[in-house]
Amino acid sequence: MSTLRLGALAAVVVIAFSAPSLALSPQDPCACRSGDSKLWIWISPEEIRRLPMSGPAWDARPAERRGVLNYAQQAPPTPNIANRDDNADVLVLAKALVYLRLKEDPLPLEDPEIYRGQVQDLCLAARGTENNPGGNTLALGRNLLGYVLAASMIDWDDAVAGRREADFRSWVAGVRTEPFQEGLLTRTLVTAHEHRPNNWGLMCGASRLAADLYLCDVEGECKCWNIFRRWLGDLTSPFDFHLADWGGPVPPDLSWQHDRASLVGINPRSSVRVDCLGITRSLDGVMPEEMRRAGRFKGEGADTLLHGDRDWMWPAYPASAARDYNWEAMQAVVAQAVMFARRGRDPWSLADRAIERALLWLQRELQFPVTDPQAGDEAYWLPSIANRIYDLDLPEPATTKPGRQVGFADWTTLNPAWP
C-alpha cells in the first residue's frame, strides 16, 4: 500500500453504462459549471500555488532552456490540428500553466493576462484546423488534449460574441464525432478510441476523456473509464473490443498476446512464453499492440515455422525504431490515468497494477528506458509521474520537454500532492 498514493486509492468505483453515478468522486461532475465551482481536469489553483517559480523545471535558462516558462514564452506556430506533429497544443498548455501559476501569486513577476489572452486566442484559432490537409483521427487525438486542458485552466473573456468559451465548448462537443476518411473506413475520435486498442486509439481516448470532462459529459466519462480498464486487462469491464480490432492487418499478429482468447492492451501478471530458442521469456507487462510493430514474437510452433528464427534475439528487435510505439502509447495511458485519478478512481492498481508492470517491462526486459536515443524525447515527462505513483526508480532526464499531448511533469510533480 505504501507504494501507491493514498489519494489514488480513495475510491475504486466500478461503473456500468447504465449507472453513471459518480457519488464517490471528490468532485461533483455536474457542478463543474455551477457558480464559482470549476472542474480542474489536470491541476488546480491550490495545487499549482505550491509549485516554485524558479529552478530548471520552471525556467532552465540560460542552460537548457527547457522549463515550462521557456515554452510558455515561445510564440507557437499557427495551430494546425491536422498536423500530427504540430506542437502548438503543448505550447498552449505551457501558457495556461504559467497563467494559472502567476494568477495565484500575490505579486506576479509578469502580467498573467498576457498568457491568458494568448491561450484564449489560440484555442479559438485551433477550431476547424482538424480539417486541414492531412487531418485524421490520430492527429486530432494527439492535438486536442492540450487545447482542452489549457481552455479549462483559464478565465475566459466572454465580452465578444463568437469568441466566448461557449463557442469553443461547442466546437469541442462536435469534434468528438466529426468523421474522417481513413483508407476505406470512416472514423471519428470516438470510434477510433473504441476500435483501435493501440497508441492511435489511446491518444484518441485521452483527448476524448478530457473533452468529456470539460463538457461535464458524465456518460461519456464513464464509457471512457470502462474502455480504459478493459484495455488494461480488467475483464470485469462491461466494454469489450471486437476481435477484428486487434493485431493489425490481415492476418492479424497476436504473437505477443499472452492469451489469444482474451486479448488485452497489457499482458497479465506472470505472463510467459517460450521463444524459438526454447527459452522462457517474461511477457508480464508487454503491450502486444505496440510490440508487434517492431516484429513478431518468435515462439515455438507455428510462429517459428512461418517466420523463421534467424534474426531473433533478446531483448527483441534492438535496432527497430518501431519500439518507440511503446512510449507513445504509454504517454496516452498515463495522461488518462492522471485524469481518472483526479476523479476519485484508481487507475494505478487496475489489472494487477498493469501500468507499473508495463513500465517495468520496458525498463528491465526490453531494456528500453525512456532515455534511450531511439525513444526520442517526447516521453521524458513520464518518469516523474511513474516514480511518484509507484515509488519506482526509472531514469529521469535532467530536463524535460513537452510530450505528444501533455508534459511539464518534472515541474508539476514538485508538489507532493500532485497528481
N, C-alpha and C positions, 0 to 999 in steps of 0.2 A: 504493500500500500504506500510505502514511503516514496516510491519512485514515481508516483503519479500525483499531480497536484490535486489537493482535496477539492478545490472548486470544480474540477472537471468531473469529479465523482459524485457531485451533489445529487444528481438525479439521473437515473437511467430510464428513459421514457420510451416505451415501446408503443408505437402509434400506427394503427391501421388506417387505410384511406378513409374508411367510413367514420372514423372518430378522431378528427383533427384537433381535439382539445389539447392545449399546452398548459394545463393547470399548474404543473410543477416547474414551469420555466420561470427564471428570476425576473423576466421582463414580460409584461402582458403584450402579446403580439398585436393586439388590436388597439393598444394605447400609444403606438409609436407616433401617431399624428394627433394626439389628443392634448390640447392646451400646450403647455411647455414641455410635455414629455416627448422624447425622441428615442428612437431605437438606434443604438450605436453598434453598427454591424461589425466594425473592425477594432476600434479603440474609442474610449470615452474621454470627455474632458478631464474627469477625475484621474483617469489612468495616465493620460498624456501630460498632465500637470507635473507629475513626478519624474519626468524624463529631463535629462540635462540639455542645456543649450550650449554645450561645449564638448570638446573631445572628438575623436576620429569618427564616431558613428553619426555625430551631428554635422560636423563640417571638418573634413580632413585637410583642408588647405593649409599650407601650400604643398604638403607632401603628396598625398594620393588623390586629393580632390574627389572623394567618393562619399562624403557624408550626405545625409538627407537634405541638408540646407543647400549644398552644392547643386544637387539635382533640381531642387525647387527653384533655384535662381536661373537655371538654364531656360532659354527660350525654346519651347518644344516645336517640332515641326507641325505643320498644319495637320490636324487629326485626320487619319485615314484608316478607319476600322477595317477596310477591305484588305489592307496590307498586314499579313500575319506577323511580320517582323517590325511593325511600327512600334515605337517606344513612347509616343505621346501619352498613352494611357498611364504608364507608370510615372512619367514626369508630372502629370496632373495629380496623381496620388501624392507624390512628394510635396507638391504645392499645398494640397489640402492638409497634410500632416503638419507642415510648418505653420500654416494659417492657424490651425487649432491650437498648436503649442504657443504661438505668440499671443493669441487671444486670451489664453489662460494666464499670461504673465502680467503682473500689475504694472510693470514698466517695460514693455516690449522694446527690444532693440530696433525693430522695424515696425512699420505700419502693417498690421495683419491684413488690412483691406487690399493691399497690393496683390497678395496671393489669393484672397477670396475672390476678387473680381476676375482674376485670370482663370481660376477653376470654373467659375460660372460660364465665362465666355467659351472656354474650351469644351466643356460638357455640351453646351448648346451647339457648338460648331461640329461636334462629332456626329450629330444626328444625320442620318441619311448616307453617311460615308460608307456604311456597310455595303451599299450597292455600287460602289466604285468598281472599276475593272479588277478582276481577281478575287472578288469577295466570295467567301463561303462560310460555312458554319465554324470551321476551325479558326479562321481569322476573327470572326465575331466572338467566339469563345475565349480566345486569347486576350482580346482588347476590351471587351465590355466591362469586365470586373473592375478594372482600375477607375473607370469613369463613374461607375455606380458607387463605389466606396468613397471616392472623392466628393461626389454630389451629396452623399449622406452626411458628410462632416461639416459642410459649410452652412452659413446662414444666408439663404438666398435673398437677393434683392428682387422683389416681385413688382417693382414700380412700372415696368414696361411690358405691355401686353405682347404676347408671343415670345417673351424671354423669361417667363416665370418658371418656377420649379415644376408647376403643374404641366407645363409644356414638355419639359424634359421627362417627367414621370410618364406622360402619355406615350412618348417615344419608347421608353424602356419597356412599358407594358406590351406594346405592339411588336417590338423587335424580337421578342422571345419566340414568336410563331411566324416570323417572316420567312417565306420559302426561298431556298437557294437550290439551283440545279447543280447537282454534283454527279457528273457522269450520267448514268441512266436513271439516277434516283433524285427525288426532290426531298430535301431535308430542311428542318428548322433547327434552331438551337435546342428546342425541347426534344425533338425526335433523335437528333444526333446524341444527346445525352442518354437517351433511353435505349439506343440500339448500337452504340459504338463503345463497348466497355474497355477502351484503351485510352491513351493520352489524349486523343481527339475528343472523345466523349467526356472525359474527366474535366477538360478545360471548359467545355460547354456547360458541364454541371456546376462548376464553380461560379461561372457568370450567371447561370440561371438561378442558383441559390441566392446570390447577392441581390439579383433583381427581385426575386420573390420576397426577400426580407425587406428590401427598400419599399416595395409596394404593399407591404403587410398582407401578402397573399399566403395565408396560413395553410390552405390546402396544398398549394404548390410547394411550400416549405416542407410539409410532411411527406410529400411524394419524393422530394429530393433526399430526405433522410432515409426513406426506405430503399431507394436506389443505391445510396451510398453504402448502407450497411450490407446490402446484398452483394455489392461489388467486393467489399472487404472479405466476404465469406460468411456472413451471418445468414444461415439458411432459414432462420425463422421469419425473415422479412417477407411480407406479402407480395413484394415485387420480384419478378424474375426476368432475366434477359431471354431472348429467343436463341435457340441453338445456332441459327444461322448468323447471329451477331458475333460469334467467336471465331477466332482462327484465321481471319483474313481471307484472301482469295480462295477460290475452289481449286483443289481440295484444301480444306482448312488445315492449318498447322496447330495441333493441340499437343505437340510433343512436350511442352514444358508444364502442362497441367498435371496436377497430382492425381486427379480422378476425372476421367473424361466423361463420366456420367454425372458429374456435379462440378460444372465449370465455375471458376471464381477468378476475381481480379488479383488476389494474393493467396498463394497456396497455404493450406492449413499447417498448423504446428506439427513438427516431426515428419514432414513430407520428405521422402527419399525416392530415388530411382537409381537403378543400376545402369551405367553407361555402356557403350560398346566395347570398352576395355575391361568390363567386368568389375568396375569399381563403383561402390555405392556413393552417390553424391547427395548432399543435402539440397532439397528444393524448398525447404521451410522458409517462406517469405518471398519466394520468387513471384514476380509479376509476369505471368506467362504471356500476356498480350504484348508486353514490351520486349521480352527476351526473344520472342520469335522473330522480331525484326532484325536481330543480329544473326540469327540462324537457328536451325532445329537443335533440340536436344537429341543427341545421337545415342540411343539406348540399344538394349538388346532386342532381337526380334526384327519386326517389320521396319523400324526406323533405320537399323543398320543395313538391311537388305536393300532398301530403296535408296538410301542416300550415302552409303559408304562411311568410312571412319578415318580416311587418310588425313584429314585436316582437323581431327578432333583433339582437343587438349583441354586442360582445366587450369585456371579459370577459363571459361568458354569465350571464344571469339575475342581475344585481347586486342586485335587490330581493327575491330569493327567499330566505326563511328556510330553505328546504329544503336550501340549500347546506351547512348545518351537518351534514348526514348524513356529509359527508366527514370532518369532525373527530371525529364519534362513531365512525365506522369505524376511523379511524387510532388512536384510543385502544386499541381491542382488538387492532389489528395490532401496535403497539409493545409492549403488555403481553405478547403471545405471544412476540414476538421476544426480549424480555429473558429470559423463562423458558427458551426454547430455547437461547439463547446460553450461559446458565448450565449447560446440559447438554453443552456442548462442541460444539454445532452452530454453523453460520454462517448465520443468517437475514439478516444485513445485506447480504451480497453476492448473495443469490439473485436470479435473473432480472435480471441486469444492475443490481443494486442498486435493486430495484424500490421499496423503502420510501423510499429517498432521493429517487428520481425523483418519487414521489407527493407528498412533502413540498414539493419544489421547484416542481412544477406548481401546487399550491395557492398558493404564495407568489408565483410570477412570472407565470404565465399567468392564473390565476383572480383574482389579486390579492386573495386572501382569507386573510390571515395569521390565526394563532390569536388575535391580539389584536383582531381586528375585532369590534365590538359584536354583529354578527349571529352570531358563533361562540359566543356565551355565554362562560362561563369554566371549563367543565368540563375543557377540554383544555389548560389553562395549564401542566400539568406536562410536556407532551410536548417542548417545545423544549429543555429542559435535557438530555434524553437524546439527542435528534436531533443537537444541536450537538456533544455529546461524541463520539458514534459516528462521525458523518460530517464533522466539522470544518466545520459549516455556520455561518451567521450569522443564524439565524432569530431574530426578536424574542422576547425572554424577558420576560414580565411581571415587574414588580418584586416582586410577591408571588404565590404560587400558592394554590390551594385544591384539595381532593380532586376527582378526576375521577369518571367514571361507575363505574369499577371499582377503580382504584388512585389513587395520587397521591404528593405529597411528594417528587417527584424533584428539586426545587430543593435539598432537604436531602441526599438520598441520593447525588446526583452530586458533592457536596463531597468525597467520597472519590474520588480519581482512578482507583481500581481498579474502581469500580462503574459500570455493571453488568457 
